[in-house]
């Protein structure tokens, strides 16, 4: 997507209305401890992101519980549960992000324990580990191919078709390098909860700011990792325009020269708020660089198969 820059205004300043398996070391537990500290004490002047709060409070708890979370395209850059860990940051610079996720059965509302949850996303400048040569970081080169090329508006259905000229479809691409930052898999506890420590993602051409996720159930955790079962959910998490604009004022995000696609312009997000993957965010609005806490409950069908690898 080429998007138009408005006047001399920086490209990130867009009108708000437009819109599996290798076991990691013991360090994961330490990392989550750090994440918990961030979540509980880093926000002396903590505020709730208004757009996310509004979206997450549009219905009663029961209504939210019974609603399936939207399925989306996997995108081309998934690497099957490559790192079993909760801190996926490695050495990447960016605004600290603690991601609190909960997985429930959308029919019974009961938490799903021991599920394997994957998350992966680009770095602050739009680069995906494993695919650095294919990422557009900072506006140069090609672009990740999970954005459709026809410019169609969201219909609630994931886009289809093979990549064409660097755009379109979500046909899986094989990794081009050995980097694995900003990727990880961990299991939910007895309450269906799992916490990851990462950084606030950046953006790249044709997509709004997002995080990819998969939920695997009915499998078995072994010394080698997670085996068997089925992938019951493939989705993406999204961030409000307000939070993204705030992040764009902080280095290294502020050095990006890529025209940003807004939440409402994005062709993957279905505009349905929390059910569509919109995160509830907490951060100091005057000092977002201190860190952000994002949370969401995913309502899934544990008997479903939603790989979404050829959509």
N, C-alpha and C positions, 0 to 999 in steps of 0.2 A: 504494500500500500504506500502511496506517496504522500498523502495528506498535505494540506497547504499551510504554510506558515503565515500567521497573520501579522502584517506589517513588519516592524523590527522587533517584535515581541519574541522572547526565547521560545524554542519549539516545544518545551514541556509545558508552557503556559497556554493551556487550551481552555476554551469556554466550558465551564462546569455543566452547562446545560446540553452540550453536544456529547453528543455523547458516543522379590528374591536373592550361589548365596555364600557369603564369606562372613565368618563370625569376627566381629571387631574385638579389640581389647577391652580391659576393664575400664578404660577411660570414659566409656559412655555414661556410666553412672555418675562420675564426677561432673561431666558436662551437663547432665540434666539437673544436678544440684545447683549449678550456676544458673541454669535457666529458671529454676524455681525461685531463686533469689531475685532474679530480674522481675519475674512475674509478680512477686509479693511485695518488693520494696523499692523498686526503681522509680516509681512514679509518685513523688511527693505531691505533685499537683496533677494527679491522674484525672484524665477526662475521657469520656466515651465518645468515639467517633459518631457524630450525629447521623450520618447517612446509614451506617451499619446498624446502629441502635434502632433506628426507625424501621429498617427492613426486618430486623429480628423480632420486633415486637408487634408485628401486624396481626398476629393471631394468638390464640391461647396456646398453652403448652401442649394440650392434647392435640390440637390441630397440627402443630408443628411436628409432634411425635409421629403422627400417622402419615405424614407426607414424605414420599420417596425423594431423596436428593437427586437432582438432575444428573443424568448420564451425559458425558461429553466425549469428544474424540480423545484418544490416547496421545495423539501427536506422534511425530516421527522419532523422538529422541528418548524413548524409554529404554532403560537397561535393567533387565530382570533382577530385582532385589539384589543388587550388587554389593551393598554394604549394610550389615545389620548393626545399626547404631542410631542413637537419638540426636547426637550433636553432628550435624552434617556440614558445619561451617568450614572446616579445615582452615586455610589461611585467607579466606576471601574477605575483603573489606566491605563494609556496609553497615547499615543501621541494624542493631541486634533485633531479632524477631524470635519470640517464643510462641510456638504454635500449639495450642491446646485443642486436641481433637477428641471427639467421642463418637462411638459407633453403636447404633441401636438397630434392633429389628423394627422396621417401619410398621409392621402389622401388630406386633405384641407390645411394642415400646420397651422391651427388655434390652439391657446392654449386652453386647456381644463381646465376650472375653476371648483372649488368645487369638484374635484375628491378627493377620499381618498387614500393616499399613505401610504403603510406600509413599514417599513424597519426593519430588524432584522439580527443580526450577533453574532459571538462568541466574547469572550473577548481576551485580549492580549495573553492568554495562551491556546486558543482553546476551552474554555468552553462556552456552551450555557445556558442561564438562562432558568429555567423551566425543564431543562434536565441535571443538573449537574452530576448526577450519571451515565449518559450514554455518557458523553463527554470524550474525550481522554486526555484532558489537560496535557501538558508536556510530553506526550508520553506513559502514563500508561492507563490501562483499555481498554474498547472498543473504537469504533470510530463512529462519526456521519455517518449515513447511506445514505447520498446523493451522494456517489461516487460509480460508478459501479464496480463490482468485476472482470469483465472479462478482464480488461486491454486494452479494445478496444480503438482505437484512435478516436478522435472526428469526427462525421459525419454530424453535423449540427442538428441532431435529439436528443432530450433528451433521456437518458437511460431509460430502462424499466425493469420490473421484481421486485419481492418482495425481501426484504432484505434477505441475506443469510450469516450466520456466521459473522454478524456485518458489512457487506458490501453490496453494490448493492442497486438499487431501491430507491424510495422516498415515500414509504408507510408511512402515517402520524402516528406518535407516540403520545400517550397521555402524558401530562406533568407529571413529577415525583416530582416536588417541586414547591414552590410558588414564587420563584424569577422571576423577569421580567426585569432585567437590559438589556440594549442594544436592546430594542424593543420599537417601537412607531408608531403611525399613526397620520397624520395631513392632512389638506386639501390644495389644490392648490389655489392660488389667481387668480385674473382675468387675469393674464398673464400666468397662467398655472404653476406657480413656487411654490416651497416649499423648506424650508431649515431645515435641522436637525443638531443638535449638538451631537457628539458622540466621539468615539475614533477610531483610526486606528485599524482594526481587526488584530488578530493574525492568526495562522494557526493550522491545526490539520492533523492527518494522512490521506493521500489520496486526499486532496484538496488543491488548491492554495488559497491565501488570497482573500476573497470575502465578499459581503454583499447581502443578499436576499431582494427582493422587490416585492410588488403587487400594482396594480393600480385598484381601484374600481370606477366605473362611473354609471350615471343614477340612483343613489340612493338619499337619503334625509338626510341632517344633522338635527338632533333633539337634544333635551336636553339630551338624553341618548347616543348620539353619531351618528354613521352613519348606516342607515338602507336601505335594499333593493339594487336594482341595480344589476350590473354584474361585475365580475372581468375580465377586458379586457386585463390585462397583468400580467404575472408572470415571473420574471427575476432575474438576479444577476448582481452585479457590480464587476468589477475586477480592480486590481492594477498592475502597471508595475513592472517588476523585479527590476528595479533600485530603486524604492521607497521601496519595501519590503526588499531588502538587507540593505538599509539605516535604516529602522525601526528595523531590527534585531540586530543592534548595541546598541539599547536603551533599558534600563530596563523598564518593566519586560520582554519584548520580548526576550532579550538576554539570559534569563534564561531558555528558552524553550529547551527541549532535543528531541523534535519531528523532525524527518526528514521532510523537507519541499518539497512539490510538487510545481514545477515551473509553470508559466503561460502556457508555451507551452506543458507541460506534463499533464495539467489538462484535464479531460475527459468531463467537463461540458462547459467550455469556448470554443466557436467555432472558435476562432482565427480570427474573423472578425472586430477587432478594436472597434470603438465606437458603431457600430450597434450591436455588440455582448455584449456590456456592459462595455467596457474598459473606465474607468474614465479619464478625463483630470485633472491633478493634478498640484497644485502650492505649493511650499514649499522652504524653504532655504535648499539647498542641503548639506550645511555644518552643519546645525543645525535643522534637521527634528523634533527634540523633541519640538521645538517651536510651531509646529502645521502644519497641512496640510489642504488645501482646495480642495475638489473634486467636479467636476461638470459634468453633462451629460444631454442631452435632450433625452427623450424617445418618440419615434414615435409609437403610438398605434392605434388600430382599436377600437373605442368606442362601436361598435356593437358586438364585438367578446366576446366569453366566453373562457377565458384561465386560469382556476383554476390550471391545471397541478398538481392535487393532486393524481392521480393514474398513472402517467407516469413512 
